[in-house]
Amino acid sequence: MSRELPASVNFEVVNPRGIAIPPKLTPLVPRIPDLNGKTVYVINVTRKVQTEEVLEAIATLLRERFPAANVVHVLRKLNYHLDEPELWKEVAEKADAAILGPGD
């Protein structure tokens, strides 16, 4: 069985790297000059081994250094890949600053 080949074949060549769309840049929020009188959330996001001890130490140091600050130490209820909209709503409404850890 012989098959007849087309007279011409056209190929479209594309760049394997794709087209990089520039990300939308959002500027950082200005730093708070003093945490006294502010509410700071310290949130354990991933529940990794010994992160609770490290974040508790950070919360303790913040309380010592800024005695008039309200430091709220939170251990997320769910695994890091599951959303907790109630927690993020609380943080958005009440926190002046937040520390999330670990950040790997």
C-alpha angles and dihedrals in degrees: 000000000000123000124208114238121219117259092239137008124207122205126191112219116210133187108255090210091064125213116303111221109208110246121243106256119220116191119234118259111253114263118260106245094211130016094203108115091016131108115237122188118207106196128190101213104176107027092224120169113290094356090116090059092048094047092045088053090051090050091049092050091049091052091050095046096041106031094174092054121102104228114192115192112200132185109201113241095216134049116277094257093057119080123238104196093175091057094048091047090052091049092048092050101040111023126090089185138004136203115201120191150233097019103192 
